[in-house]
Amino acid sequence: MAIPFNLPTNQETEENYEVLDQLFEQLYEIVRQIILRRRGRRLTENVRPAAVTQPR
């Protein structure tokens, strides 16, 4: 026996897709920031400070 349900209207569908698009944009920005932050840390960790010469 089939379970009855109501499909969303076209307007509700469009609104749902708009919300979904916004969430994907936010997720993309968060992941991008994490990747760039980690890449920046690796670059600074790999750079060795110049040898400091001490006066004799």
PyMOL commands that set and color helices and strands:
alter all, ss='L'
color gray80, all
select helices_A, chain A and resi 10-46
alter helices_A, ss='H'
color red, helices_A
deselect
rebuild
show_as cartoon
